[in-house]
Amino acid sequence: MNERTAADILAENEDLKARLEETEEVLLAIRAGEVDAIVGMPDTGGKIYTLKGAETPYRHFIETISEGAVTLSSDGTLLYGNRGFAEIIRLPPEKILGSAFPDLVADSDREMVAAMLSTAIKRPVSGELNLKVTSETGTEPVPVQLSLSRISGDDSETIGGIITDLTFRKQTEDVIRSELLARSVFEQAGEAIVVINPEGIVIRSNAVANRLAGTYPVFQPFTTVFPVIPSGNRTAESLIQALLSGSTFRGVEVHLAGGDSAGFDLLFSGSPLRNETGEIPGSVIVLSDITVQKASAEHILYLNKVLLTTRNVNRLLVRERDPDQLLQEVCIILGENRGFEDAWIVRFDENGAFLKLYSSGLGMISADLNSFLREGNIPWCLGEAVKREGVLPVEKLSEKCKTCPLFGLCAGRITLTCPLRYEKEIYGVLSVILPEKVILGKEDPDLFDEVCNDVSFGLHTIGLEEREKRALAQIQRNMMQLATLNDEVRNPLAIIRILNEFENTESNRKIIDEQICLINDLITKLDVGWVDSEKIWSYLMKHHGIKKQDEDK
């Protein structure tokens, strides 16, 4: 037996004290509830001894959480599944255990699950996939978030997993996407969209509606911010009241005043919004701007009237040969088909001075304009028109127009003024006022220019005919003078012959005979000219209705 030294005893004593302190700390931890389990030494197989009641909170926690909790083997066999997982998969727990987890996954996600299982052995991994759930109507996918990680301290490579049901979140996301889509459609729509409550107050409007109203219309009465005027006997108030009572409207034509502008022509469409109980918590209204389309339609109608006017003017030019009557009837035709509202012609004489005024639709203004012109005044538009070729359109009056008697009539209107010119000769100036709602188009001056050219050619033709008549009348007078001259020549011949008989000298007779021969030659030529004159008379009587002066007597 070896004797221990004092040093050995002291060392052993210190070792025992250390073990005692460690044991006391463990006992204190156990008494304080800080220890849940005790791990056995390797020679005991590494068994884990849990204290009574220590694992109960964990088990309760795992079983009661809403997420699914599973324990899987490395090959995906389901070793454990809590109540939350059973509810997600809609199968009782006893039918879950021992099954292959990949079989519970949608076919399209199986490769993903296999990759996640192999990765989870090395590091935590998570991803979204669909579980294959059997329902009364068949198999349907359930979106879940799967998080996998290896359970530490487990040599068998057991994998723990948490499964979160994403159905509600997906539904919420779908609702949000639908709402965003609806908002996007609402805001990007090319038409004005307005939602009103049962009191007719605007509770929502898109950007187009805001621009149309010229203000932010929300929380204001619809009829205040959109004072539309329906066609027919309806009113804006009656439309809204009928709409809120359940009526539906499609394409009701309305006009919205635009302050300084001409306003907007709109199509009013509306339908009530009904909830699940059939009540009407509001209505949606769509206002489609048809201002341009309607203006185009009205312009086409206006152009048709102008074409009809042009046809009637051409018919007039064929039959009317009196320039005064022609110009007055041109003014009447221009206004009678509503192609133009008012028309007037200022006629010049050959020296360019004012000769006469013709008008239609001017009323008492015609007399004022006539006096204005006779005093030597020239309207600004008339003076500008004769300086140029073609039509002068005036959409905004000049300051110089204020002295003109037509200023009040033309203010705020579109006028067209064109000189009546053929080649270098100006017969006058034709002016018209366009209908109130007509927007000046590129083709309008061209059509009006054609009318003016036709009238100018008509005046030119009438002028030629007048000059032709004057020339023919002069020919008639010349022919009558020839006839008279013929008679006057024959009388001296008779006298010469008598004288020749009384003074019958050889020299006189020779001279007289020579003169007689000359006069006879002249008379012969006059006789030939007379025959030709008779032929000309026949032509004049047949084609121009000109009679001989003696027949007029």
C-alpha positions as CSV (number, residue, x, y, z in Angstrom):
1,M,0.0,0.0,0.0
2,N,1.4,3.3,-1.1
3,E,1.5,6.0,1.4
4,R,0.1,9.3,0.2
5,T,2.0,12.4,0.8
6,A,0.5,15.5,2.1
7,A,0.8,17.0,-1.4
8,D,-1.2,14.2,-2.8
9,I,-3.9,14.6,-0.2
10,L,-4.1,18.4,-0.9
11,A,-4.4,17.8,-4.6
12,E,-7.1,15.2,-4.2
13,N,-8.9,17.5,-1.9
14,E,-8.9,20.3,-4.5
15,D,-10.2,18.0,-7.1
16,L,-13.1,16.8,-4.9
17,K,-13.9,20.5,-4.1
18,A,-14.1,21.2,-7.9
19,R,-16.4,18.2,-8.5
20,L,-18.6,19.2,-5.6
21,E,-19.0,22.7,-6.9
22,E,-19.9,21.4,-10.4
23,T,-22.4,19.0,-8.9
24,E,-23.9,21.7,-6.8
25,E,-24.3,24.0,-9.8
26,V,-26.0,21.2,-11.7
27,L,-28.4,20.5,-8.8
28,L,-29.1,24.2,-8.5
29,A,-29.9,24.4,-12.2
30,I,-32.2,21.3,-12.0
31,R,-34.0,22.8,-9.0
32,A,-34.3,26.2,-10.8
33,G,-35.9,24.4,-13.8
34,E,-33.0,25.3,-16.1
35,V,-32.4,21.7,-17.2
36,D,-34.8,19.8,-19.4
37,A,-32.8,16.7,-20.2
38,I,-29.6,14.9,-19.3
39,V,-27.4,13.3,-22.0
40,G,-25.8,10.0,-21.1
41,M,-22.1,9.2,-21.5
42,P,-21.0,7.5,-24.7
43,D,-20.8,4.1,-23.0
44,T,-24.5,4.3,-22.3
45,G,-25.3,4.7,-26.0
46,G,-25.7,8.5,-25.8
47,K,-29.2,8.2,-24.4
48,I,-31.1,11.3,-23.5
49,Y,-33.0,11.4,-20.2
50,T,-35.6,14.1,-20.0
51,L,-36.8,15.3,-16.6
52,K,-40.5,14.7,-15.9
53,G,-42.6,17.4,-17.6
54,A,-39.6,19.1,-19.2
55,E,-40.5,18.3,-22.8
56,T,-44.2,19.0,-22.3
57,P,-44.1,22.7,-23.2
58,Y,-42.2,22.0,-26.4
59,R,-44.6,19.2,-27.4
60,H,-47.5,21.5,-26.7
61,F,-45.9,24.3,-28.6
62,I,-45.3,22.2,-31.7
63,E,-48.8,20.7,-31.6
64,T,-50.6,24.0,-31.2
65,I,-48.8,26.3,-33.6
66,S,-50.7,27.1,-36.8
67,E,-47.7,26.3,-39.0
68,G,-47.1,22.7,-39.9
69,A,-44.1,21.0,-38.3
70,V,-42.6,17.8,-39.7
71,T,-39.7,15.5,-39.2
72,L,-38.3,13.8,-42.3
73,S,-35.6,11.3,-43.0
74,S,-33.0,12.1,-45.5
75,D,-35.0,10.2,-48.2
76,G,-38.1,12.2,-47.5
77,T,-40.0,9.7,-45.3
78,L,-42.4,11.5,-43.0
79,L,-41.4,10.6,-39.4
80,Y,-43.6,13.1,-37.7
81,G,-46.2,15.7,-38.5
82,N,-48.1,18.0,-36.1
83,R,-51.7,19.0,-36.1
84,G,-51.0,22.1,-38.1
85,F,-49.6,20.0,-41.0
86,A,-52.5,17.6,-40.8
87,E,-54.9,20.5,-41.2
88,I,-52.9,21.9,-44.2
89,I,-52.8,18.6,-45.9
90,R,-56.4,17.7,-44.9
91,L,-55.5,14.2,-43.7
92,P,-55.6,12.6,-40.3
93,P,-52.1,12.2,-38.6
94,E,-52.2,8.4,-38.7
95,K,-52.4,8.5,-42.5
96,I,-49.5,10.9,-42.8
97,L,-46.8,9.1,-40.8
98,G,-44.6,6.8,-42.8
99,S,-45.6,8.3,-46.1
100,A,-43.2,9.8,-48.6
101,F,-43.3,13.6,-48.3
102,P,-42.6,14.2,-52.0
103,D,-45.8,12.3,-52.8
104,L,-47.7,15.0,-50.9
105,V,-46.2,17.7,-53.2
106,A,-47.6,18.8,-56.6
107,D,-45.9,17.0,-59.5
108,S,-44.4,20.2,-60.8
109,D,-42.6,20.8,-57.5
110,R,-41.2,17.3,-56.8
111,E,-37.8,18.0,-58.2
112,M,-37.6,21.1,-56.1
113,V,-38.4,19.1,-52.9
114,A,-35.7,16.5,-53.8
115,A,-33.2,19.3,-54.2
116,M,-34.2,20.9,-50.9
117,L,-33.9,17.6,-49.0
118,S,-30.3,17.0,-50.2
119,T,-29.4,20.6,-49.5
120,A,-31.0,20.6,-46.0
121,I,-28.4,18.0,-44.8
122,K,-25.7,20.6,-45.3
123,R,-27.5,23.9,-44.6
124,P,-30.9,25.4,-44.0
125,V,-33.0,25.9,-47.1
126,S,-36.5,27.3,-47.9
127,G,-38.8,27.8,-50.8
128,E,-42.4,28.2,-52.0
129,L,-44.2,25.2,-53.5
130,N,-47.6,23.6,-53.8
131,L,-48.9,20.7,-51.7
132,K,-51.3,18.3,-53.4
133,V,-54.4,18.3,-51.3
134,T,-57.4,16.0,-52.0
135,S,-60.8,17.7,-51.6
136,E,-64.4,16.8,-52.4
137,T,-64.1,18.3,-55.9
138,G,-60.7,16.6,-56.6
139,T,-57.1,17.5,-56.1
140,E,-56.2,21.1,-55.7
141,P,-52.8,22.8,-55.0
142,V,-52.2,24.6,-51.7
143,P,-49.4,27.1,-51.8
144,V,-46.9,26.8,-48.8
145,Q,-43.6,28.0,-47.6
146,L,-41.3,25.1,-46.8
147,S,-38.2,25.6,-44.5
148,L,-35.9,22.6,-44.0
149,S,-32.8,22.2,-41.8
150,R,-30.9,19.2,-40.3
151,I,-31.7,18.5,-36.6
152,S,-28.4,19.1,-34.8
153,G,-26.9,16.3,-32.7
154,D,-28.7,13.6,-34.8
155,D,-26.3,11.2,-36.5
156,S,-29.2,9.7,-38.6
157,E,-29.4,12.9,-40.7
158,T,-33.0,13.7,-39.6
159,I,-34.4,16.8,-41.1
160,G,-36.9,19.1,-39.4
161,G,-39.3,21.3,-41.4
162,I,-41.7,24.1,-40.9
163,I,-44.6,24.5,-43.4
164,T,-46.5,27.8,-43.6
165,D,-49.9,27.9,-45.5
166,L,-49.7,30.8,-48.0
167,T,-53.3,30.5,-49.2
168,F,-54.5,33.6,-47.5
169,R,-51.5,35.6,-48.4
170,K,-51.8,34.5,-52.1
171,Q,-55.4,35.4,-52.0
172,T,-54.5,38.8,-50.5
173,E,-51.9,39.3,-53.2
174,D,-54.4,38.4,-55.9
175,V,-56.8,40.9,-54.4
176,I,-54.1,43.5,-54.3
177,R,-53.0,42.8,-57.8
178,S,-56.6,43.0,-59.0
179,E,-57.0,46.2,-57.1
180,L,-53.8,47.6,-58.7
181,L,-55.0,46.4,-62.1
182,A,-58.4,48.1,-61.6
183,R,-56.7,51.3,-60.4
184,S,-54.4,51.1,-63.4
185,V,-57.3,50.6,-65.8
186,F,-59.3,53.3,-64.0
187,E,-56.4,55.9,-64.2
188,Q,-55.2,55.1,-67.7
189,A,-58.6,54.9,-69.3
190,G,-59.0,57.3,-72.2
191,E,-62.5,58.2,-71.0
192,A,-63.7,60.2,-68.0
193,I,-64.8,57.8,-65.2
194,V,-66.6,59.0,-62.1
195,V,-68.1,57.1,-59.2
196,I,-70.8,58.8,-57.2
197,N,-72.5,57.8,-53.9
198,P,-76.3,57.6,-53.3
199,E,-76.4,61.3,-52.7
200,G,-74.9,62.1,-56.1
201,I,-71.6,63.1,-54.6
202,V,-68.4,62.3,-56.5
203,I,-66.3,59.8,-54.4
204,R,-63.8,58.8,-57.1
205,S,-62.6,60.2,-60.4
206,N,-59.8,59.5,-62.8
207,A,-57.4,61.9,-64.3
208,V,-59.4,62.4,-67.5
209,A,-62.5,63.3,-65.5
210,N,-60.4,65.8,-63.4
211,R,-59.2,67.5,-66.6
212,L,-62.7,67.5,-68.0
213,A,-64.1,69.1,-64.8
214,G,-61.2,71.6,-64.7
215,T,-60.9,70.9,-60.9
216,Y,-60.7,68.1,-58.4
217,P,-64.3,66.9,-58.4
218,V,-64.2,64.5,-55.4
219,F,-66.6,65.3,-52.5
220,Q,-68.6,67.7,-54.7
221,P,-72.0,67.1,-56.3
222,F,-71.8,65.6,-59.8
223,T,-74.2,68.1,-61.3
224,T,-72.1,71.0,-59.9
225,V,-68.7,69.9,-61.3
226,F,-70.2,68.4,-64.4
227,P,-73.1,70.6,-65.4
228,V,-74.0,68.6,-68.4
229,I,-77.0,69.5,-70.6
230,P,-78.7,66.3,-72.0
231,S,-80.3,66.3,-75.4
232,G,-84.1,66.3,-75.4
233,N,-86.2,67.2,-72.4
234,R,-83.9,65.6,-69.8
235,T,-81.9,67.4,-67.2
236,A,-78.7,66.4,-65.5
237,E,-80.5,66.0,-62.2
238,S,-83.1,63.7,-63.7
239,L,-80.3,61.5,-65.2
240,I,-78.5,61.2,-61.9
241,Q,-81.7,60.5,-60.0
242,A,-82.7,57.7,-62.5
243,L,-79.2,56.3,-62.3
244,L,-79.3,56.1,-58.5
245,S,-82.7,54.5,-58.7
246,G,-81.4,51.6,-60.7
247,S,-81.7,52.7,-64.4
248,T,-78.9,52.2,-66.8
249,F,-77.9,54.6,-69.6
250,R,-75.9,54.0,-72.7
251,G,-74.6,56.8,-74.9
252,V,-76.9,59.6,-74.0
253,E,-75.7,62.7,-75.8
254,V,-74.9,65.7,-73.5
255,H,-73.1,69.0,-73.7
256,L,-70.7,70.3,-71.1
257,A,-70.1,74.0,-71.1
258,G,-66.5,74.9,-71.3
259,G,-66.3,78.4,-69.9
260,D,-64.3,80.5,-72.4
261,S,-64.3,77.6,-74.9
262,A,-67.1,76.1,-76.9
263,G,-67.4,73.2,-74.4
264,F,-67.5,69.5,-74.9
265,D,-69.9,67.2,-76.6
266,L,-70.1,63.9,-74.6
267,L,-71.8,60.5,-74.4
268,F,-73.1,59.9,-71.0
269,S,-73.2,56.2,-69.9
270,G,-73.9,55.0,-66.4
271,S,-74.9,52.0,-64.4
272,P,-75.7,51.4,-60.7
273,L,-73.3,49.5,-58.5
274,R,-75.1,46.8,-56.5
275,N,-73.8,45.0,-53.4
276,E,-74.6,41.4,-52.3
277,T,-78.0,42.4,-50.9
278,G,-79.0,44.2,-54.1
279,E,-78.7,47.6,-52.6
280,I,-77.2,50.5,-54.7
281,P,-74.3,52.1,-52.8
282,G,-73.4,54.2,-55.7
283,S,-73.1,54.4,-59.5
284,V,-70.3,54.6,-62.0
285,I,-70.5,57.1,-64.8
286,V,-68.5,57.2,-68.0
287,L,-68.2,60.4,-70.1
288,S,-66.9,59.8,-73.6
289,D,-65.6,62.9,-75.4
290,I,-67.1,63.0,-78.9
291,T,-66.4,66.7,-79.5
292,V,-64.0,66.0,-82.4
293,Q,-66.3,63.3,-84.0
294,K,-69.3,65.5,-83.7
295,A,-67.5,68.5,-85.1
296,S,-66.3,66.4,-88.0
297,A,-69.8,65.2,-88.7
298,E,-71.2,68.7,-88.6
299,H,-68.3,69.8,-90.8
300,I,-69.2,67.1,-93.4
301,L,-72.8,68.3,-93.3
302,Y,-71.6,71.9,-93.8
303,L,-69.4,70.9,-96.7
304,N,-72.4,69.1,-98.3
305,K,-74.4,72.3,-98.0
306,V,-71.5,74.3,-99.6
307,L,-71.4,71.9,-102.5
308,L,-75.2,72.2,-102.9
309,T,-74.7,76.0,-102.9
310,T,-72.0,75.8,-105.5
311,R,-74.2,73.7,-107.7
312,N,-77.1,76.3,-107.4
313,V,-74.7,79.2,-108.1
314,N,-73.5,77.4,-111.3
315,R,-77.1,76.9,-112.4
316,L,-77.7,80.6,-111.8
317,L,-74.7,81.5,-113.9
318,V,-76.0,79.6,-116.9
319,R,-79.4,81.3,-117.0
320,E,-78.9,84.8,-115.6
321,R,-77.4,87.4,-117.9
322,D,-78.1,90.6,-115.8
323,P,-75.1,91.3,-113.6
324,D,-77.1,93.1,-110.9
325,Q,-79.7,90.3,-110.7
326,L,-76.9,87.7,-110.8
327,L,-74.9,89.1,-107.8
328,Q,-78.0,89.6,-105.7
329,E,-79.2,86.1,-106.3
330,V,-75.7,84.7,-105.5
331,C,-75.9,86.3,-102.1
332,I,-79.4,84.8,-101.5
333,I,-78.2,81.3,-102.6
334,L,-75.1,81.4,-100.4
335,G,-77.4,81.9,-97.4
336,E,-80.5,80.0,-98.2
337,N,-79.0,76.4,-97.7
338,R,-77.3,77.4,-94.5
339,G,-73.9,76.7,-96.1
340,F,-73.1,80.3,-95.0
341,E,-75.1,82.4,-92.6
342,D,-74.6,85.8,-94.2
343,A,-73.2,86.9,-97.6
344,W,-72.5,90.3,-99.2
345,I,-70.8,91.5,-102.4
346,V,-69.2,94.9,-102.9
347,R,-69.1,95.7,-106.6
348,F,-66.5,98.0,-108.2
349,D,-66.7,99.9,-111.5
350,E,-64.1,99.8,-114.2
351,N,-61.9,102.3,-112.2
352,G,-62.0,100.3,-109.0
353,A,-64.4,102.7,-107.2
354,F,-67.4,101.4,-105.2
355,L,-70.4,100.8,-107.5
356,K,-73.1,98.9,-105.6
357,L,-73.7,96.6,-102.5
358,Y,-75.5,93.3,-102.7
359,S,-76.3,91.3,-99.5
360,S,-78.4,88.6,-97.9
361,G,-79.0,88.3,-94.1
362,L,-77.5,91.7,-93.1
363,G,-80.8,93.4,-92.4
364,M,-80.4,97.0,-91.3
365,I,-76.6,96.6,-91.3
366,S,-76.8,96.6,-95.1
367,A,-77.9,100.2,-95.2
368,D,-75.1,101.2,-92.8
369,L,-72.5,99.4,-94.8
370,N,-73.7,101.0,-98.0
371,S,-73.4,104.5,-96.5
372,F,-70.0,103.5,-95.1
373,L,-68.8,102.5,-98.6
374,R,-70.3,105.5,-100.4
375,E,-68.4,107.8,-98.0
376,G,-65.2,106.3,-99.4
377,N,-64.4,104.0,-96.5
378,I,-63.0,100.5,-97.1
379,P,-63.5,97.7,-94.6
380,W,-60.2,96.2,-93.5
381,C,-60.9,92.7,-94.8
382,L,-61.9,94.1,-98.2
383,G,-58.7,96.1,-98.5
384,E,-56.6,93.1,-97.5
385,A,-58.4,90.7,-99.9
386,V,-57.8,92.7,-103.0
387,K,-54.1,92.7,-102.3
388,R,-53.8,88.9,-102.4
389,E,-54.7,85.9,-104.5
390,G,-57.3,83.5,-103.1
391,V,-59.4,83.6,-100.0
392,L,-58.7,85.7,-96.8
393,P,-60.0,83.8,-93.8
394,V,-60.5,85.9,-90.6
395,E,-60.9,84.1,-87.3
396,K,-60.0,87.0,-85.1
397,L,-60.9,90.6,-86.0
398,S,-58.3,93.3,-86.3
399,E,-58.3,96.5,-84.3
400,K,-59.0,98.3,-87.6
401,C,-62.3,96.4,-87.9
402,K,-63.9,98.4,-85.0
403,T,-65.0,101.2,-87.3
404,C,-66.7,98.9,-89.7
405,P,-70.6,98.5,-89.5
406,L,-70.1,94.7,-89.7
407,F,-67.9,94.6,-86.5
408,G,-70.7,93.4,-84.2
409,L,-71.9,90.8,-86.7
410,C,-68.5,89.3,-87.4
411,A,-67.1,89.4,-83.8
412,G,-66.4,85.9,-82.6
413,R,-67.2,84.4,-86.0
414,I,-65.2,83.1,-88.9
415,T,-65.4,85.1,-92.2
416,L,-64.1,84.3,-95.6
417,T,-63.4,87.2,-98.1
418,C,-62.3,86.7,-101.7
419,P,-61.9,89.2,-104.6
420,L,-64.0,88.5,-107.7
421,R,-61.1,88.6,-110.1
422,Y,-60.8,87.2,-113.6
423,E,-57.3,87.5,-115.1
424,K,-56.4,91.1,-114.1
425,E,-59.9,92.6,-113.9
426,I,-61.5,92.9,-110.4
427,Y,-65.3,93.1,-110.4
428,G,-65.7,93.3,-106.6
429,V,-65.3,91.3,-103.3
430,L,-67.5,88.5,-102.0
431,S,-67.6,87.9,-98.2
432,V,-69.5,85.3,-96.1
433,I,-69.8,84.3,-92.4
434,L,-69.5,80.6,-91.6
435,P,-72.1,78.9,-89.4
436,E,-71.4,79.2,-85.7
437,K,-70.3,75.6,-84.9
438,V,-68.2,75.2,-88.0
439,I,-64.4,74.8,-87.3
440,L,-62.4,76.2,-90.2
441,G,-60.9,73.4,-92.2
442,K,-58.2,73.4,-94.9
443,E,-60.8,72.6,-97.6
444,D,-63.2,75.5,-96.7
445,P,-61.2,78.3,-98.3
446,D,-60.6,76.2,-101.4
447,L,-64.4,75.5,-101.8
448,F,-65.2,79.1,-101.3
449,D,-62.5,80.1,-103.8
450,E,-64.1,77.9,-106.4
451,V,-67.5,79.7,-105.9
452,C,-65.8,83.1,-106.2
453,N,-64.0,81.9,-109.4
454,D,-67.2,80.7,-110.9
455,V,-68.9,84.1,-110.1
456,S,-65.9,86.0,-111.5
457,F,-66.0,84.0,-114.7
458,G,-69.8,84.6,-115.0
459,L,-69.3,88.3,-114.7
460,H,-66.5,88.1,-117.2
461,T,-68.7,86.2,-119.6
462,I,-71.6,88.7,-119.2
463,G,-69.1,91.5,-119.8
464,L,-68.0,89.9,-123.0
465,E,-71.6,89.4,-124.1
466,E,-72.3,93.1,-123.4
467,R,-69.3,94.2,-125.3
468,E,-70.2,91.9,-128.2
469,K,-73.7,93.4,-128.3
470,R,-72.2,96.9,-128.4
471,A,-69.8,95.8,-131.1
472,L,-72.7,94.3,-133.2
473,A,-74.8,97.4,-132.7
474,Q,-71.9,99.4,-134.0
475,I,-71.7,97.1,-137.0
476,Q,-75.4,97.7,-137.6
477,R,-74.9,101.4,-137.5
478,N,-72.0,101.2,-139.9
479,M,-74.0,99.1,-142.3
480,M,-76.8,101.6,-142.2
481,Q,-74.3,104.3,-143.0
482,L,-73.1,102.3,-145.9
483,A,-76.6,102.0,-147.3
484,T,-77.1,105.8,-146.9
485,L,-73.7,106.4,-148.6
486,N,-74.7,104.2,-151.5
487,D,-77.8,106.3,-152.1
488,E,-75.8,109.5,-151.7
489,V,-73.3,108.4,-154.3
490,R,-75.9,107.5,-156.8
491,N,-77.5,111.0,-156.7
492,P,-74.3,112.9,-157.8
493,L,-73.9,110.4,-160.6
494,A,-77.2,111.4,-162.0
495,I,-76.3,115.1,-161.8
496,I,-73.0,114.5,-163.6
497,R,-74.7,112.7,-166.4
498,I,-77.1,115.7,-166.9
499,L,-74.2,118.2,-166.9
500,N,-72.5,116.1,-169.4
501,E,-75.4,116.4,-171.7
502,F,-75.4,120.3,-171.5
503,E,-71.6,120.8,-171.7
504,N,-70.8,118.2,-174.2
505,T,-67.2,119.1,-174.8
506,E,-64.7,116.4,-175.6
507,S,-62.4,117.2,-172.6
508,N,-65.2,117.4,-170.1
509,R,-66.8,114.3,-171.4
510,K,-63.5,112.4,-171.0
511,I,-63.0,113.6,-167.4
512,I,-66.6,113.0,-166.5
513,D,-66.5,109.5,-167.9
514,E,-63.4,108.7,-165.9
515,Q,-65.0,109.8,-162.7
516,I,-68.2,108.0,-163.5
517,C,-66.2,104.8,-163.9
518,L,-64.5,105.3,-160.6
519,I,-67.8,105.9,-158.9
520,N,-69.4,102.9,-160.6
521,D,-66.5,100.8,-159.3
522,L,-67.1,102.1,-155.8
523,I,-70.8,101.5,-156.0
524,T,-70.2,97.9,-157.2
525,K,-68.0,97.3,-154.2
526,L,-70.7,98.8,-151.9
527,D,-73.3,96.5,-153.5
528,V,-71.1,93.5,-152.7
529,G,-70.7,94.8,-149.1
530,W,-74.4,95.2,-148.8
531,V,-75.0,91.6,-149.8
532,D,-72.5,90.5,-147.2
533,S,-74.2,92.8,-144.6
534,E,-77.5,91.0,-145.3
535,K,-75.9,87.7,-144.5
536,I,-74.5,89.2,-141.2
537,W,-78.0,90.4,-140.3
538,S,-79.4,87.0,-140.7
539,Y,-76.7,85.5,-138.4
540,L,-77.3,88.3,-135.8
541,M,-81.0,87.8,-135.8
542,K,-80.7,84.0,-135.5
543,H,-78.0,83.7,-132.8
544,H,-78.2,87.0,-130.8
545,G,-81.8,88.2,-131.4
546,I,-80.5,91.6,-132.6
547,K,-83.0,93.4,-134.9
548,K,-82.4,96.0,-137.5
549,Q,-82.9,99.6,-136.4
550,D,-85.7,100.1,-139.0
551,E,-87.5,96.9,-137.6
552,D,-87.3,98.3,-134.0
553,K,-89.1,101.4,-135.3
